[in-house]
Amino acid sequence: MLPALDALLRATDPAIADLIVAEEVRERDTIRLIASENYASSAVLAAAGSVLTNKYSEGYAGKRYYEGQQEIDKIETLAIDRAKALFGADHANVQPYSGSPANLAVYFAFLKPGDTVMGMALPAGGHLTHGWNVSITGAYFRAVQYGVRKDTQRVDLDEVRDLARKEKPKLLFAGGTAVPRTIDFAAYAEIAREVGAIFVADIAHISGLVAAGVHPSPVPVADVVSTTTHKTLRGPRGGMLMCTAAHAKAIDKAVFPGLQGGPHNHTTAAIAVALHEARTAEFKQYAAQIIANARAMAEELVARGFALVTGGTDNHLILADVTPKGLAGKPAAKALDEAGIVLNYNSVPFDPRKPFDPSGVRIGTPAVTSRGMKEPEMRQIAAWIDLVITNHADAAVKARVAGEVRELCAKFPAPGIIL
Ligand SMILES: *Cc1c(COP(=O)(O)O)cnc(C)c1O
């Protein structure tokens, strides 16, 4: 944090000031491989930490329920215009509080309770909000779930088509949280059109790659595009919905007054900043490098005997089955955390182990790429992952790697971290 801001916070609340600094040190000194995380820039953090948090502005620009919107209307309009320009969308709503509420708003826009939704099952790599049973979307709607093929570990679009023809969903989701391959949005769109479903492309993980043109865009084939703003897009925590002109009214009404109250204007401003950053040449380079880094990491892991879901990656994410190395995903993730390498344990498709103790780990390259790391660093990190998993009970090995990780991190300063 900026010293001046730290001093202000510390004067009021030293306990929280200390904890924030400790987290900043942790983020600085460890290798962040959680595929959904990133480092927002100082510009994004500045907007997110601004007085805009003070303002109520239920409604939309020009149609608010409170006065004093002179600046807020301009900020939200800028964010909307930038989102539309960046993704080529007809319409954008930047008010969803995060990815999950954005998706829930889509249900509210098009479905009645009990109507059928179809999405990828969570254990296959889908998201909770695509109809998984413990989610409100699985409890209040009739959810039909597709998976991946056992042989390829990829989505079987023939299965999706057959299931859609049989179940006639009103909403069809594409996308997920653990999908290491390119998504064929046009194929989903065709299936949705055939069965009369609204097609929602949830690009929460990959929106930065889509914005940079290194992953195919769901615009204009998707009726609705849902995304978070804090993953590869590298903005503040938040959500956005984009859609065709025909659905604009329904989406806006569903977000407000359907689901939410006042928009988080500080977040809206920070989203606008992130969208501005995403149009730069540097951002395009960053997005291309994310993929190059994931490929380099995948190659090195395969060479070291890890079993990668689908055999590799097309995007920012790798799902690795670590059981061939003699350890399950959870103890592997714990051992790596002790060595300064932070990732999450994850189920692999058809995982014979339980969700709380699965076979795999998920590895993402967005955050390390934001620090400027490239292929040689990815190979080094893969070597450390192998070393720590192979020696998971050896405290000296973990301590040594943690020290080497700190040294590497010192050479690659993270955006937004000022210590
Ligand atoms: C992360 C994610 C979400 C939810 O985002 P939150 O901001 O955590 O609510 C929704 N869909 C997909 C595919 C995601 O990866």
The ligand as a Gaussian input file, in Angstrom:
#p B3LYP/6-31G(d) Opt

LIG

0 1
 C      -15.176000     -17.457000     -11.088000
 C      -16.342000     -17.902000     -11.871000
 C      -17.651000     -17.459000     -11.585000
 C      -18.029000     -16.744000     -10.319000
 O      -17.378000     -15.640000     -10.013000
 P      -17.392000     -15.042000      -8.508000
 O      -16.910000     -13.682000      -8.757000
 O      -16.468000     -15.903000      -7.719000
 O      -18.797000     -15.104000      -8.007000
 C      -18.665000     -17.818000     -12.455000
 N      -18.429000     -18.582000     -13.525000
 C      -17.206000     -19.054000     -13.798000
 C      -17.004000     -19.893000     -15.012000
 C      -16.126000     -18.743000     -12.979000
 O      -14.921000     -19.242000     -13.253000

